[in-house]
Amino acid sequence: MDIQPKLNLVINGHNFSYKLFETLRCVSKTFSQREAAKRLGISHAVLNRRIKDAEDRLGFLLVDSGAAGSGLSGPGLEIMAQYQKL
């Protein structure tokens, strides 16, 4: 039997769906937003919007992107560490 929680969190007064945390976890594992979207079964545009909306609400970057790929920013790593503890 495979049982996994899907938690929503409130960060700085903003409610975030478990979908954001699944997105961040997948980006951190693949180092690619396109590959993360593919693995999650969503479009690249949906993945980008999910991240951008969260970043706009929080006021800081969750994902750093560059020529070598994408990874979580310092605050993104911290949020994921807290999420995984729960």
Secondary structure, 3 states (H helix, E strand, C coil): CCCCCCCCEEECCEEECHHHHHHHHHHHHHCCHHHHHHHHCCCHHHHHHHHHHHHHHHCCCCEEEECCEEEECHHHHHHHHHHHHC
